[in-house]
Structures are given as C-alpha cells and as structure tokens.
Amino acid sequence: MAPGIWQILIIVVLVALLFGAGRISGLMGEVAKGITSFRKGLKEGEEGSEEDEDGSSASISENAQAPESASQEEEKTRN
C-alpha cells in the first residue's frame, strides 16, 4: 500500500517540528553546496583529461616527425 498525501503531510510536519525549519533549510543549503562542488569537480576532471589527451597527441606527433628528419639528413649526407 503506497502512502497517501495525508500520510506524507503528517511525516513532513513531524520532521519540521523535530528539527525546526532553520535546521532543515540549512541542511538543504549544504546539500546544494555539495552538489555544486561535485559538478565543478566533474568539469575540472573532464578538462584535465582533455589536456592529457592533447599533450599525449602532441608527443606522438613529435615522435613521428623525428624519424622523418633523420632520414632526410641521411639523404643529404649521401648526396
């Protein structure tokens, strides 16, 4: 049996009486701050992983150019 609207309202009123409206609003504010910092951390993590990918691709392209320049130098010394 699912709780009805009256049962939910009674529970909400009891919680408000036990904890007080100030503590509940403060708790909700802390939850909101936690969610905000979590999302900020996710964004920073994504930006960091993109920078890592860019850095690794740059080192790969540098390594790919190094053998080409060595082969060009060998051709110059042969001529």
A tleap script that builds the chain and sets N, CA, C and O, in Angstrom:
source leaprc.protein.ff14SB
mol = sequence {
  NMET ALA PRO GLY ILE TRP GLN ILE LEU ILE
  ILE VAL VAL LEU VAL ALA LEU LEU PHE GLY
  ALA GLY ARG ILE SER GLY LEU MET GLY GLU
  VAL ALA LYS GLY ILE THR SER PHE ARG LYS
  GLY LEU LYS GLU GLY GLU GLU GLY SER GLU
  GLU ASP GLU ASP GLY SER SER ALA SER ILE
  SER GLU ASN ALA GLN ALA PRO GLU SER ALA
  SER GLN GLU GLU GLU LYS THR ARG CASN
}
set mol.1.N position { 0.840 -1.174 0.000 }
set mol.1.CA position { 0.000 0.000 0.000 }
set mol.1.C position { 0.889 1.243 0.000 }
set mol.1.O position { 1.726 1.406 0.888 }
set mol.2.N position { 0.715 2.099 -0.968 }
set mol.2.CA position { 1.515 3.316 -1.095 }
set mol.2.C position { 1.015 4.372 -0.105 }
set mol.2.O position { -0.181 4.441 0.179 }
set mol.3.N position { 1.922 5.187 0.416 }
set mol.3.CA position { 1.493 6.239 1.352 }
set mol.3.C position { 0.667 7.300 0.618 }
set mol.3.O position { 0.994 7.700 -0.499 }
set mol.4.N position { -0.386 7.734 1.258 }
set mol.4.CA position { -1.255 8.749 0.676 }
set mol.4.C position { -0.728 10.144 0.962 }
set mol.4.O position { 0.269 10.309 1.665 }
set mol.5.N position { -1.399 11.140 0.418 }
set mol.5.CA position { -0.979 12.528 0.577 }
set mol.5.C position { -1.040 12.954 2.039 }
set mol.5.O position { -0.181 13.706 2.498 }
set mol.6.N position { -2.047 12.481 2.778 }
set mol.6.CA position { -2.173 12.868 4.188 }
set mol.6.C position { -1.048 12.268 5.027 }
set mol.6.O position { -0.545 12.917 5.944 }
set mol.7.N position { -0.658 11.062 4.726 }
set mol.7.CA position { 0.432 10.428 5.467 }
set mol.7.C position { 1.749 11.157 5.219 }
set mol.7.O position { 2.540 11.358 6.140 }
set mol.8.N position { 1.974 11.547 3.977 }
set mol.8.CA position { 3.197 12.285 3.642 }
set mol.8.C position { 3.200 13.639 4.341 }
set mol.8.O position { 4.234 14.057 4.862 }
set mol.9.N position { 2.061 14.331 4.363 }
set mol.9.CA position { 1.976 15.631 5.037 }
set mol.9.C position { 2.231 15.506 6.537 }
set mol.9.O position { 2.899 16.357 7.123 }
set mol.10.N position { 1.705 14.452 7.162 }
set mol.10.CA position { 1.941 14.246 8.595 }
set mol.10.C position { 3.422 14.014 8.869 }
set mol.10.O position { 3.956 14.534 9.849 }
set mol.11.N position { 4.091 13.243 8.020 }
set mol.11.CA position { 5.528 12.990 8.188 }
set mol.11.C position { 6.315 14.280 8.031 }
set mol.11.O position { 7.240 14.533 8.804 }
set mol.12.N position { 5.969 15.098 7.050 }
set mol.12.CA position { 6.662 16.368 6.824 }
set mol.12.C position { 6.483 17.291 8.024 }
set mol.12.O position { 7.438 17.938 8.454 }
set mol.13.N position { 5.279 17.359 8.566 }
set mol.13.CA position { 5.019 18.211 9.731 }
set mol.13.C position { 5.813 17.719 10.939 }
set mol.13.O position { 6.392 18.528 11.664 }
set mol.14.N position { 5.850 16.417 11.165 }
set mol.14.CA position { 6.612 15.866 12.291 }
set mol.14.C position { 8.108 16.158 12.157 }
set mol.14.O position { 8.765 16.515 13.135 }
set mol.15.N position { 8.637 16.008 10.959 }
set mol.15.CA position { 10.061 16.300 10.729 }
set mol.15.C position { 10.336 17.775 10.969 }
set mol.15.O position { 11.352 18.126 11.570 }
set mol.16.N position { 9.444 18.643 10.508 }
set mol.16.CA position { 9.619 20.086 10.717 }
set mol.16.C position { 9.573 20.431 12.200 }
set mol.16.O position { 10.331 21.285 12.657 }
set mol.17.N position { 8.694 19.777 12.956 }
set mol.17.CA position { 8.611 20.035 14.399 }
set mol.17.C position { 9.847 19.529 15.137 }
set mol.17.O position { 10.333 20.182 16.061 }
set mol.18.N position { 10.352 18.376 14.734 }
set mol.18.CA position { 11.510 17.792 15.418 }
set mol.18.C position { 12.796 18.569 15.138 }
set mol.18.O position { 13.557 18.866 16.058 }
set mol.19.N position { 13.033 18.889 13.895 }
set mol.19.CA position { 14.294 19.525 13.523 }
set mol.19.C position { 14.208 21.038 13.456 }
set mol.19.O position { 15.227 21.712 13.602 }
set mol.20.N position { 13.062 21.575 13.245 }
set mol.20.CA position { 12.923 23.017 13.096 }
set mol.20.C position { 13.176 23.427 11.659 }
set mol.20.O position { 13.947 22.792 10.940 }
set mol.21.N position { 12.520 24.490 11.257 }
set mol.21.CA position { 12.628 24.948 9.869 }
set mol.21.C position { 14.038 25.438 9.549 }
set mol.21.O position { 14.504 25.277 8.421 }
set mol.22.N position { 14.722 26.032 10.525 }
set mol.22.CA position { 16.072 26.555 10.293 }
set mol.22.C position { 17.078 25.461 9.996 }
set mol.22.O position { 17.911 25.606 9.101 }
set mol.23.N position { 17.008 24.369 10.737 }
set mol.23.CA position { 17.947 23.272 10.512 }
set mol.23.C position { 17.692 22.589 9.181 }
set mol.23.O position { 18.635 22.179 8.503 }
set mol.24.N position { 16.424 22.463 8.799 }
set mol.24.CA position { 16.098 21.816 7.527 }
set mol.24.C position { 16.590 22.664 6.361 }
set mol.24.O position { 17.165 22.137 5.410 }
set mol.25.N position { 16.367 23.978 6.429 }
set mol.25.CA position { 16.829 24.838 5.333 }
set mol.25.C position { 18.353 24.873 5.286 }
set mol.25.O position { 18.938 24.919 4.204 }
set mol.26.N position { 18.997 24.851 6.446 }
set mol.26.CA position { 20.463 24.805 6.470 }
set mol.26.C position { 20.994 23.513 5.879 }
set mol.26.O position { 21.991 23.513 5.156 }
set mol.27.N position { 20.324 22.414 6.190 }
set mol.27.CA position { 20.715 21.120 5.641 }
set mol.27.C position { 20.557 21.100 4.126 }
set mol.27.O position { 21.424 20.588 3.416 }
set mol.28.N position { 19.462 21.650 3.632 }
set mol.28.CA position { 19.242 21.697 2.187 }
set mol.28.C position { 20.276 22.589 1.502 }
set mol.28.O position { 20.699 22.307 0.381 }
set mol.29.N position { 20.683 23.667 2.180 }
set mol.29.CA position { 21.733 24.521 1.629 }
set mol.29.C position { 23.057 23.785 1.522 }
set mol.29.O position { 23.782 23.945 0.540 }
set mol.30.N position { 23.375 22.974 2.531 }
set mol.30.CA position { 24.608 22.184 2.498 }
set mol.30.C position { 24.561 21.135 1.390 }
set mol.30.O position { 25.568 20.880 0.728 }
set mol.31.N position { 23.400 20.533 1.192 }
set mol.31.CA position { 23.249 19.555 0.109 }
set mol.31.C position { 23.456 20.240 -1.241 }
set mol.31.O position { 24.107 19.682 -2.124 }
set mol.32.N position { 22.913 21.432 -1.404 }
set mol.32.CA position { 23.073 22.173 -2.661 }
set mol.32.C position { 24.537 22.528 -2.903 }
set mol.32.O position { 25.013 22.435 -4.035 }
set mol.33.N position { 25.257 22.932 -1.859 }
set mol.33.CA position { 26.684 23.239 -1.999 }
set mol.33.C position { 27.469 21.994 -2.390 }
set mol.33.O position { 28.388 22.062 -3.206 }
set mol.34.N position { 27.104 20.864 -1.810 }
set mol.34.CA position { 27.774 19.611 -2.153 }
set mol.34.C position { 27.565 19.228 -3.602 }
set mol.34.O position { 28.498 18.790 -4.274 }
set mol.35.N position { 26.348 19.391 -4.085 }
set mol.35.CA position { 26.052 19.073 -5.480 }
set mol.35.C position { 26.819 20.006 -6.410 }
set mol.35.O position { 27.348 19.572 -7.434 }
set mol.36.N position { 26.878 21.285 -6.054 }
set mol.36.CA position { 27.602 22.261 -6.873 }
set mol.36.C position { 29.086 21.926 -6.943 }
set mol.36.O position { 29.679 21.966 -8.021 }
set mol.37.N position { 29.686 21.599 -5.814 }
set mol.37.CA position { 31.114 21.274 -5.818 }
set mol.37.C position { 31.373 19.963 -6.550 }
set mol.37.O position { 32.420 19.805 -7.177 }
set mol.38.N position { 30.442 19.027 -6.480 }
set mol.38.CA position { 30.585 17.771 -7.210 }
set mol.38.C position { 30.586 18.020 -8.711 }
set mol.38.O position { 31.418 17.474 -9.435 }
set mol.39.N position { 29.650 18.847 -9.180 }
set mol.39.CA position { 29.592 19.164 -10.611 }
set mol.39.C position { 30.844 19.914 -11.059 }
set mol.39.O position { 31.354 19.677 -12.154 }
set mol.40.N position { 31.338 20.816 -10.216 }
set mol.40.CA position { 32.553 21.557 -10.542 }
set mol.40.C position { 33.733 20.602 -10.657 }
set mol.40.O position { 34.565 20.741 -11.553 }
set mol.41.N position { 33.804 19.641 -9.757 }
set mol.41.CA position { 34.868 18.642 -9.815 }
set mol.41.C position { 34.795 17.794 -11.067 }
set mol.41.O position { 35.826 17.449 -11.645 }
set mol.42.N position { 33.587 17.454 -11.493 }
set mol.42.CA position { 33.437 16.690 -12.725 }
set mol.42.C position { 33.926 17.483 -13.928 }
set mol.42.O position { 34.603 16.944 -14.802 }
set mol.43.N position { 33.577 18.778 -13.970 }
set mol.43.CA position { 34.013 19.612 -15.089 }
set mol.43.C position { 35.529 19.746 -15.103 }
set mol.43.O position { 36.141 19.689 -16.169 }
set mol.44.N position { 36.147 19.925 -13.929 }
set mol.44.CA position { 37.601 20.041 -13.863 }
set mol.44.C position { 38.260 18.740 -14.283 }
set mol.44.O position { 39.307 18.751 -14.930 }
set mol.45.N position { 37.659 17.630 -13.921 }
set mol.45.CA position { 38.194 16.327 -14.311 }
set mol.45.C position { 38.129 16.120 -15.809 }
set mol.45.O position { 39.064 15.577 -16.398 }
set mol.46.N position { 37.039 16.545 -16.440 }
set mol.46.CA position { 36.909 16.420 -17.884 }
set mol.46.C position { 37.913 17.311 -18.596 }
set mol.46.O position { 38.506 16.898 -19.592 }
set mol.47.N position { 38.112 18.532 -18.101 }
set mol.47.CA position { 39.079 19.443 -18.712 }
set mol.47.C position { 40.487 18.892 -18.561 }
set mol.47.O position { 41.297 19.013 -19.481 }
set mol.48.N position { 40.790 18.298 -17.436 }
set mol.48.CA position { 42.110 17.718 -17.210 }
set mol.48.C position { 42.372 16.540 -18.122 }
set mol.48.O position { 43.488 16.382 -18.616 }
set mol.49.N position { 41.363 15.703 -18.360 }
set mol.49.CA position { 41.549 14.555 -19.239 }
set mol.49.C position { 41.707 15.012 -20.684 }
set mol.49.O position { 42.446 14.388 -21.445 }
set mol.50.N position { 41.027 16.088 -21.078 }
set mol.50.CA position { 41.192 16.610 -22.432 }
set mol.50.C position { 42.596 17.163 -22.618 }
set mol.50.O position { 43.183 17.002 -23.688 }
set mol.51.N position { 43.147 17.813 -21.594 }
set mol.51.CA position { 44.504 18.334 -21.684 }
set mol.51.C position { 45.500 17.192 -21.765 }
set mol.51.O position { 46.486 17.291 -22.495 }
set mol.52.N position { 45.267 16.110 -21.031 }
set mol.52.CA position { 46.144 14.953 -21.098 }
set mol.52.C position { 46.128 14.354 -22.490 }
set mol.52.O position { 47.176 13.988 -23.022 }
set mol.53.N position { 44.944 14.250 -23.085 }
set mol.53.CA position { 44.846 13.711 -24.428 }
set mol.53.C position { 45.564 14.605 -25.423 }
set mol.53.O position { 46.245 14.103 -26.317 }
set mol.54.N position { 45.428 15.925 -25.288 }
set mol.54.CA position { 46.109 16.847 -26.186 }
set mol.54.C position { 47.617 16.742 -26.009 }
set mol.54.O position { 48.351 16.764 -26.997 }
set mol.55.N position { 48.085 16.629 -24.795 }
set mol.55.CA position { 49.513 16.527 -24.532 }
set mol.55.C position { 50.095 15.246 -25.083 }
set mol.55.O position { 51.198 15.261 -25.629 }
set mol.56.N position { 49.392 14.148 -24.957 }
set mol.56.CA position { 49.901 12.876 -25.456 }
set mol.56.C position { 49.894 12.860 -26.978 }
set mol.56.O position { 50.790 12.272 -27.583 }
set mol.57.N position { 48.912 13.488 -27.614 }
set mol.57.CA position { 48.891 13.517 -29.067 }
set mol.57.C position { 50.011 14.401 -29.604 }
set mol.57.O position { 50.544 14.136 -30.681 }
set mol.58.N position { 50.374 15.451 -28.863 }
set mol.58.CA position { 51.478 16.303 -29.291 }
set mol.58.C position { 52.788 15.541 -29.224 }
set mol.58.O position { 53.623 15.680 -30.117 }
set mol.59.N position { 52.988 14.736 -28.185 }
set mol.59.CA position { 54.227 13.979 -28.079 }
set mol.59.C position { 54.289 12.902 -29.147 }
set mol.59.O position { 55.376 12.573 -29.621 }
set mol.60.N position { 53.151 12.345 -29.537 }
set mol.60.CA position { 53.132 11.348 -30.598 }
set mol.60.C position { 53.516 11.994 -31.919 }
set mol.60.O position { 54.281 11.416 -32.691 }
set mol.61.N position { 52.994 13.186 -32.188 }
set mol.61.CA position { 53.326 13.838 -33.446 }
set mol.61.C position { 54.791 14.252 -33.481 }
set mol.61.O position { 55.405 14.233 -34.548 }
set mol.62.N position { 55.368 14.629 -32.335 }
set mol.62.CA position { 56.787 14.962 -32.293 }
set mol.62.C position { 57.630 13.732 -32.572 }
set mol.62.O position { 58.627 13.813 -33.290 }
set mol.63.N position { 57.243 12.591 -32.011 }
set mol.63.CA position { 57.974 11.355 -32.249 }
set mol.63.C position { 57.855 10.920 -33.699 }
set mol.63.O position { 58.795 10.342 -34.245 }
set mol.64.N position { 56.742 11.179 -34.322 }
set mol.64.CA position { 56.549 10.797 -35.713 }
set mol.64.C position { 57.412 11.657 -36.632 }
set mol.64.O position { 57.845 11.180 -37.681 }
set mol.65.N position { 57.670 12.897 -36.269 }
set mol.65.CA position { 58.474 13.776 -37.106 }
set mol.65.C position { 59.965 13.499 -36.948 }
set mol.65.O position { 60.736 13.754 -37.873 }
set mol.66.N position { 60.373 12.996 -35.829 }
set mol.66.CA position { 61.793 12.771 -35.586 }
set mol.66.C position { 62.404 11.779 -36.571 }
set mol.66.O position { 63.475 12.080 -37.098 }
set mol.67.N position { 61.809 10.619 -36.862 }
set mol.67.CA position { 62.417 9.712 -37.838 }
set mol.67.C position { 62.456 10.300 -39.243 }
set mol.67.O position { 63.392 10.028 -39.994 }
set mol.68.N position { 61.467 11.094 -39.608 }
set mol.68.CA position { 61.472 11.699 -40.934 }
set mol.68.C position { 62.649 12.657 -41.084 }
set mol.68.O position { 63.307 12.680 -42.125 }
set mol.69.N position { 62.912 13.441 -40.052 }
set mol.69.CA position { 64.018 14.381 -40.155 }
set mol.69.C position { 65.353 13.645 -40.189 }
set mol.69.O position { 66.288 14.106 -40.845 }
set mol.70.N position { 65.462 12.524 -39.505 }
set mol.70.CA position { 66.695 11.743 -39.525 }
set mol.70.C position { 66.917 11.154 -40.911 }
set mol.70.O position { 68.048 11.138 -41.396 }
set mol.71.N position { 65.858 10.669 -41.557 }
set mol.71.CA position { 66.007 10.101 -42.899 }
set mol.71.C position { 66.358 11.192 -43.905 }
set mol.71.O position { 67.094 10.938 -44.858 }
set mol.72.N position { 65.844 12.394 -43.707 }
set mol.72.CA position { 66.187 13.496 -44.600 }
set mol.72.C position { 67.653 13.870 -44.443 }
set mol.72.O position { 68.312 14.188 -45.432 }
set mol.73.N position { 68.173 13.839 -43.231 }
set mol.73.CA position { 69.583 14.152 -43.004 }
set mol.73.C position { 70.475 13.104 -43.644 }
set mol.73.O position { 71.530 13.444 -44.179 }
set mol.74.N position { 70.075 11.830 -43.604 }
set mol.74.CA position { 70.857 10.772 -44.236 }
set mol.74.C position { 70.905 10.968 -45.744 }
set mol.74.O position { 71.947 10.757 -46.364 }
set mol.75.N position { 69.797 11.368 -46.333 }
set mol.75.CA position { 69.764 11.605 -47.771 }
set mol.75.C position { 70.673 12.769 -48.143 }
set mol.75.O position { 71.325 12.737 -49.187 }
set mol.76.N position { 70.721 13.793 -47.300 }
set mol.76.CA position { 71.580 14.941 -47.571 }
set mol.76.C position { 73.048 14.542 -47.486 }
set mol.76.O position { 73.864 15.012 -48.278 }
set mol.77.N position { 73.386 13.689 -46.542 }
set mol.77.CA position { 74.785 13.276 -46.406 }
set mol.77.C position { 75.191 12.359 -47.544 }
set mol.77.O position { 76.367 12.338 -47.905 }
set mol.78.N position { 74.279 11.605 -48.122 }
set mol.78.CA position { 74.590 10.729 -49.257 }
set mol.78.C position { 74.856 11.544 -50.515 }
set mol.78.O position { 75.676 11.156 -51.347 }
set mol.79.N position { 74.170 12.662 -50.656 }
set mol.79.CA position { 74.328 13.472 -51.870 }
set mol.79.C position { 75.548 14.275 -51.755 }
set mol.79.O position { 75.877 15.033 -52.667 }
savepdb mol mol.pdb
quit
